[in-house]
């Protein structure tokens, strides 16, 4: 006997997703201010990309593991909520500590801690929507989540400029360093993050394993490959990719830190081979082989969406890294991170980021109706094309006020990116593996970010030194490729 999941009203949808409001405040403070913090501590614009490598690398490692274990967790707090709470506590600590870093290495370590903690809290939220909502409500559920993501990002992005313009908090630090407006913004964000996640933890009750087994809304495409075979099959791919990166570093004289990416992929491939050998020896299955086996057996829809994500998030990561140096130099004529002009420009970047996130919040309420008319696939294509146009406009726009229009287009894309792939994906996954597959889906978000972090510094130095605005041309082109890749998704998905 099967049953359908009960429909959630407005209050239920609110409670399920409100924690994402706080998590996104943390991400927004990170995205809008980390380049500023690094430059305030003496980092050159050419080195920003490599310092950002901590964020995607952390997501690559953390999210599949958290997804794997959250599928198998059940206790007093339920299945996903223990991870929400643990990640929120750690992220709160990191947000308080990061703006107090006095040296570059400390800021880099705290970025790693902050991003890892945010990923621990965030990953189960994606699966949580699939757990709590039936198929008919999933587009609305992920759109609701997108609304909170956008609202949280507006708060986090605007915090420093509001503290300066409304409350008179200093926007520069004597002798350089991290301004008080940034420090207090991070403190406020830490409190908001913890309260929002605690709200979701305290106001929701998850379905028990028996209830989940009784629901009849799963429509899986996955054909499960034996884990040993899947693990062994994928290992040479990672080893070959890592070896190619190492060879490229040697052949073309790229930055030596890029070796870390290649060496890491080789080590990962070796670990997969060791995992497969362990299983063949009769010592049993393990977490690594289980995760990689699930990756190899992912549904066809997920494989096609993966390519879309690779292109999409490459473009987004370029934007997050280079918007601050582009805007401060072109629109405010300042490159010295200790100058008033630079910090004024950096605050304006917070406004621009608030604009695209605010637009994403509003557009999230349009998406379900648009998807009913166009279908989820074509709705997402429209969003991605808007994003490409927004990135391309940076090449011709210098007026900081006109850049608001650019960010409106980016906001339409951002809303769709946070909603449509997950709404399409959730109906194509086995429900008992929703957590691990949502975590594995993150691989196709963080791998392109790792590549961008590893090579964009060298691209800027080699092809357009001192003119990072051309990175937006690359971002626009890659976003067009994402829209084209979306055509491979069945309209019925």
C-alpha positions in Angstrom: 0.0 0.0 0.0 1.5 3.4 -1.0 0.6 6.9 -0.1 1.3 10.4 -1.3 3.1 13.0 0.7 0.7 15.5 2.3 0.6 18.9 0.5 2.3 21.7 2.4 0.7 25.1 2.9 2.5 28.4 2.9 3.6 28.0 6.5 5.0 24.5 5.9 6.9 25.7 2.8 8.2 28.6 4.8 9.5 26.5 7.7 11.1 23.9 5.4 13.1 26.6 3.6 13.7 29.4 6.1 17.1 28.0 7.2 18.4 28.7 3.8 17.9 32.4 4.4 20.6 32.3 7.1 22.9 30.0 5.1 22.8 32.3 2.2 23.6 35.4 4.3 26.8 33.5 5.1 27.5 32.7 1.5 26.7 36.3 0.4 29.1 37.8 3.0 31.7 35.3 1.7 31.1 36.0 -2.0 30.9 39.7 -1.8 33.7 40.3 0.7 36.4 37.6 0.5 38.2 39.1 -2.4 38.1 42.4 -0.6 39.5 40.8 2.6 42.3 39.1 0.6 43.2 42.3 -1.1 43.1 44.2 2.1 45.7 41.8 3.5 48.0 42.3 0.5 46.8 39.9 -2.2 47.3 41.0 -5.8 44.3 40.7 -8.3 46.2 38.0 -10.3 46.4 35.7 -7.2 42.7 36.0 -6.1 41.5 33.0 -8.1 44.0 30.6 -6.5 43.1 31.7 -2.9 39.4 31.1 -3.7 40.2 27.4 -4.5 39.4 26.5 -0.9 35.7 27.1 -1.5 35.0 24.6 -4.3 37.5 22.0 -3.1 35.7 22.0 0.3 32.3 21.5 -1.4 33.7 18.7 -3.6 34.8 16.8 -0.6 32.1 17.6 1.9 28.8 17.4 0.1 28.8 13.8 -1.3 29.9 12.5 2.1 27.3 14.5 4.0 24.6 13.4 1.5 25.7 9.8 1.9 25.5 9.9 5.7 22.3 12.0 5.9 20.5 9.3 3.8 21.5 6.8 6.5 20.9 9.0 9.6 17.9 8.7 11.9 17.8 10.1 15.4 15.9 12.4 17.7 16.4 15.3 15.3 15.5 13.2 12.2 17.5 12.6 9.1 18.7 15.9 7.7 18.3 18.3 10.6 21.3 17.2 12.6 23.5 18.3 9.7 21.7 21.7 9.4 22.4 22.4 13.1 26.1 21.2 13.2 27.0 23.1 10.0 25.3 26.3 11.4 27.2 26.2 14.6 30.6 25.8 12.8 29.7 28.5 10.2 28.7 30.9 13.0 32.2 30.5 14.6 33.9 31.0 11.2 31.9 34.1 10.4 32.9 35.7 13.7 36.6 34.8 13.3 37.2 35.6 9.6 37.0 39.4 9.6 39.5 39.4 12.5 42.2 37.7 10.5 45.4 39.8 10.5 47.5 37.7 8.0 46.6 36.2 4.7 47.2 32.6 5.6 44.7 32.9 8.5 42.1 34.4 6.2 42.6 31.5 3.7 42.2 28.9 6.4 39.1 30.6 7.8 37.6 30.7 4.3 38.1 26.9 4.1 36.4 26.5 7.5 33.5 28.8 6.6 32.8 27.2 3.2 33.1 23.7 4.6 30.6 24.5 7.4 28.2 26.2 5.1 28.3 23.2 2.8 27.6 20.8 5.7 24.5 22.9 6.5 23.4 23.5 2.9 23.7 20.1 1.3 20.9 18.3 3.2 18.5 21.2 2.5 18.4 20.3 -1.1 17.4 16.7 -0.3 15.1 18.0 2.5 12.8 19.6 -0.1 12.6 16.3 -2.0 11.9 14.5 1.3 9.1 16.7 2.4 7.3 17.5 -0.8 5.6 15.4 -3.4 6.3 15.7 -7.1 3.5 18.3 -7.7 5.0 20.7 -5.2 8.7 20.4 -6.0 9.0 23.3 -8.4 7.2 25.5 -5.9 9.3 24.1 -3.1 12.6 24.8 -4.8 11.3 28.2 -5.9 10.4 29.0 -2.3 14.0 28.0 -1.3 15.3 30.2 -4.1 13.3 33.1 -2.6 15.0 32.7 0.7 18.4 32.3 -0.9 17.9 35.6 -2.7 16.6 37.4 0.4 19.5 36.2 2.5 21.9 37.2 -0.2 20.5 40.7 -0.3 20.9 41.0 3.5 24.4 39.7 3.4 25.5 41.7 0.4 24.2 45.0 1.7 25.3 44.7 5.3 28.6 46.6 5.0 27.2 49.5 3.0 24.1 49.8 5.3 26.4 49.9 8.3 28.5 52.6 6.7 25.7 54.8 5.2 23.0 54.4 7.9 24.9 53.7 11.1 28.2 55.5 10.4 30.4 52.5 10.8 33.9 53.2 9.3 34.4 51.8 5.8 38.2 51.9 6.0 40.7 50.7 8.5 43.6 52.9 9.7 46.7 51.8 7.9 44.8 49.3 5.8 43.3 46.0 6.9 39.7 44.8 7.1 37.2 47.7 7.6 34.9 47.8 10.6 31.9 47.8 8.3 32.9 44.3 7.0 33.7 43.1 10.5 30.3 44.0 12.0 28.6 42.8 8.9 30.1 39.3 9.5 29.0 39.4 13.2 25.4 40.2 12.2 25.5 37.5 9.6 26.7 34.9 12.1 23.7 35.6 14.4 21.2 35.6 11.6 22.5 32.3 10.2 22.2 30.5 13.5 18.7 31.8 14.2 17.4 31.0 10.8 18.7 27.4 10.8 17.5 26.9 14.3 14.0 28.0 13.2 13.8 25.2 10.6 15.2 22.6 13.0 12.6 23.5 15.6 9.5 23.9 13.4 9.8 20.9 11.1 9.3 17.2 11.6 10.8 14.8 9.1 9.0 11.7 7.9 10.2 8.5 9.5 12.0 5.8 7.4 8.8 3.7 7.4 6.7 6.7 6.1 9.3 7.5 3.4 9.1 3.9 2.2 5.3 4.1 1.9 5.3 7.2 -0.3 4.7 6.6 -4.0 6.2 9.7 -5.6 9.5 8.3 -6.7 10.2 7.9 -10.4 13.8 6.7 -10.6 15.7 6.3 -13.8 18.8 5.0 -12.2 20.1 1.5 -13.0 22.5 0.6 -10.2 25.9 -0.5 -11.3 27.9 -2.8 -9.0 29.9 -0.5 -6.8 33.2 -2.3 -7.3 32.9 -2.1 -11.1 31.8 1.6 -11.0 34.6 2.6 -8.7 37.3 0.9 -10.9 35.7 2.2 -14.1 35.9 5.9 -13.0 39.4 5.8 -11.4 41.4 6.0 -14.6 39.3 9.1 -15.7 40.4 11.1 -12.6 44.0 9.9 -12.9 44.2 10.8 -16.6 42.7 14.3 -16.0 45.1 14.9 -13.1 48.1 13.8 -15.2 46.9 16.1 -18.1 46.9 19.1 -15.7 50.3 18.3 -14.4 51.6 17.9 -17.9 50.1 21.3 -18.9 51.8 23.0 -16.0 55.1 21.6 -17.1 54.6 22.3 -20.8 53.1 25.8 -20.7 54.7 27.2 -17.5 51.5 27.7 -15.6 51.6 28.6 -11.9 53.1 25.9 -9.8 50.1 25.9 -7.4 48.1 24.4 -10.3 50.0 21.3 -9.6 47.9 20.9 -6.5 44.8 20.4 -8.6 46.4 17.8 -10.8 48.1 16.0 -8.0 44.8 15.9 -6.0 42.9 14.3 -8.9 45.6 11.7 -9.4 45.5 10.9 -5.6 41.7 10.7 -5.8 41.8 8.3 -8.7 44.4 6.2 -6.8 42.1 6.1 -3.8 39.2 4.8 -6.0 41.4 2.0 -7.2 42.4 1.1 -3.7 38.7 1.2 -2.7 37.8 -1.2 -5.5 40.6 -3.5 -4.5 39.4 -3.5 -0.9 35.9 -4.6 -1.9 37.2 -7.3 -4.3 39.3 -8.7 -1.4 36.2 -9.5 0.5 36.6 -6.9 3.2 33.3 -5.4 2.5 31.9 -2.2 1.0 32.9 1.3 2.2 31.7 4.9 2.0 34.0 5.8 -0.9 33.1 2.9 -3.1 29.4 3.4 -2.3 29.5 7.1 -3.3 31.4 6.5 -6.5 29.2 3.6 -7.4 26.2 5.9 -7.1 28.0 8.5 -9.2 28.6 5.9 -12.0 24.9 4.8 -11.8 23.4 8.2 -11.9 20.2 8.6 -14.0 20.5 9.9 -17.6 18.8 13.2 -16.8 21.4 13.8 -14.1 24.2 13.2 -16.5 22.8 15.7 -19.0 22.2 18.3 -16.3 25.7 17.8 -15.1 27.2 19.3 -18.3 24.8 22.3 -17.9 26.0 22.8 -14.3 29.7 22.6 -15.4 29.3 25.5 -17.8 26.9 27.5 -15.6 29.0 27.5 -12.5 32.2 28.2 -14.4 30.6 31.5 -15.4 29.2 32.2 -12.0 32.6 31.7 -10.3 34.3 34.0 -12.7 31.8 36.7 -11.7 32.2 36.2 -8.0 36.0 36.4 -8.2 36.4 39.3 -10.5 33.4 41.6 -10.0 35.1 43.5 -7.2 38.4 44.3 -9.1 36.4 45.1 -12.3 34.0 47.5 -10.6 36.5 49.2 -8.3 38.9 49.8 -11.2 36.5 50.7 -14.1 33.7 52.4 -12.3 35.5 54.0 -9.4 39.1 54.3 -10.8 40.7 52.7 -7.7 43.0 49.7 -7.5 44.6 50.4 -4.0 42.7 48.3 -1.6 43.4 50.7 1.3 42.0 53.7 -0.5 38.6 55.3 0.1 37.7 54.9 -3.6 38.4 51.2 -3.6 36.3 50.6 -0.5 33.5 52.7 -1.9 33.5 50.6 -5.0 33.7 47.4 -3.0 30.6 48.5 -1.1 28.9 49.1 -4.5 29.7 45.5 -5.4 27.6 44.6 -2.4 24.7 46.6 -3.8 25.1 44.9 -7.2 25.1 41.5 -5.6 22.0 42.5 -3.6 20.3 43.5 -6.8 20.8 40.2 -8.5 19.8 38.3 -5.4 16.8 40.5 -4.9 15.7 40.0 -8.5 16.2 36.2 -8.0 13.9 36.4 -5.0 11.1 38.1 -6.9 11.7 35.9 -10.1 11.3 32.8 -7.9 7.6 33.5 -7.7 7.3 33.8 -11.5 9.2 30.6 -12.2 6.5 28.0 -11.3 4.0 29.7 -13.6 6.5 30.2 -16.4 7.5 26.6 -16.1 3.8 25.6 -16.5 3.7 27.4 -19.8 7.2 26.8 -21.2 8.2 23.7 -19.4 11.1 23.5 -16.9 13.7 22.9 -19.6 12.9 26.0 -21.7 12.3 28.2 -18.7 15.9 27.4 -17.6 17.3 28.1 -21.1 15.6 31.6 -21.0 17.3 32.3 -17.6 20.7 31.2 -18.8 20.6 33.4 -21.9 19.6 36.4 -19.7 22.7 35.6 -17.5 25.0 35.6 -20.6 23.7 39.0 -21.7 24.2 40.4 -18.2 27.9 39.2 -18.1 28.6 40.5 -21.6 27.2 44.0 -20.7 30.2 44.5 -18.3 32.4 44.9 -21.3 30.7 48.1 -22.4 29.2 49.5 -19.1 31.3 51.7 -16.8 28.6 53.7 -15.0 28.0 51.9 -11.7 24.3 52.8 -11.8 23.8 51.2 -15.2 25.5 48.0 -13.9 22.3 47.5 -11.9 20.5 46.6 -15.2 23.3 44.1 -15.9 22.6 42.5 -12.5 18.9 42.3 -13.1 19.6 40.0 -16.0 22.1 38.0 -13.8 19.4 37.8 -11.2 16.9 36.2 -13.6 19.6 33.6 -14.4 20.5 33.0 -10.7 16.8 32.4 -9.8 16.5 29.7 -12.5 19.9 28.2 -11.6 18.8 27.7 -8.0 15.4 26.2 -8.9 15.0 24.5 -12.3 17.9 21.9 -12.2 16.8 20.7 -8.8 13.1 20.6 -9.7 14.0 18.5 -12.8 16.5 16.3 -10.9 14.4 15.5 -7.8 11.9 13.5 -9.9 14.6 11.5 -11.6 16.3 10.2 -8.5 15.7 7.2 -6.2 14.2 8.6 -3.1 16.3 6.5 -0.7 19.4 8.1 -2.2 18.2 11.7 -2.6 20.9 13.0 -0.2 23.9 11.4 -1.8 22.7 12.2 -5.3 22.1 15.9 -4.4 25.6 15.9 -2.9 27.1 14.2 -6.0 25.4 16.8 -8.2 27.5 19.3 -6.4 30.6 17.8 -8.0 29.5 19.3 -11.3 29.3 22.7 -9.5 32.7 22.6 -7.8 34.8 20.9 -10.4 34.5 23.9 -12.8 35.2 26.2 -9.8 38.4 24.3 -9.1 39.4 24.7 -12.7 38.6 28.4 -12.7 40.5 28.9 -9.4 43.5 27.1 -10.8 43.8 28.7 -14.2 42.1 32.1 -14.3 44.9 33.9 -12.6 47.3 32.7 -15.3 44.7 33.6 -18.0 44.5 37.1 -16.7 48.2 37.5 -16.5 48.9 36.1 -19.9 46.2 37.5 -22.1 44.8 40.7 -20.4 47.1 41.8 -17.6 45.5 44.6 -15.6 42.2 44.2 -17.5 40.1 41.6 -15.6 36.9 42.8 -17.3 37.7 40.4 -20.2 36.9 37.6 -17.8 33.3 38.6 -18.2 33.5 37.8 -21.9 34.6 34.3 -21.0 31.7 34.0 -18.5 29.2 35.1 -21.1 30.4 32.6 -23.7 30.4 29.8 -21.2 26.8 30.6 -20.1 25.7 30.4 -23.7 27.2 26.9 -23.8 25.2 26.1 -20.7 22.0 27.1 -22.5 22.9 25.0 -25.5 23.6 22.0 -23.4 20.2 22.4 -21.8 18.7 21.5 -25.2 19.7 17.9 -24.5 17.2 17.6 -21.6 13.9 16.1 -22.6 11.1 18.7 -22.4 9.0 16.3 -20.4 11.6 16.0 -17.6 
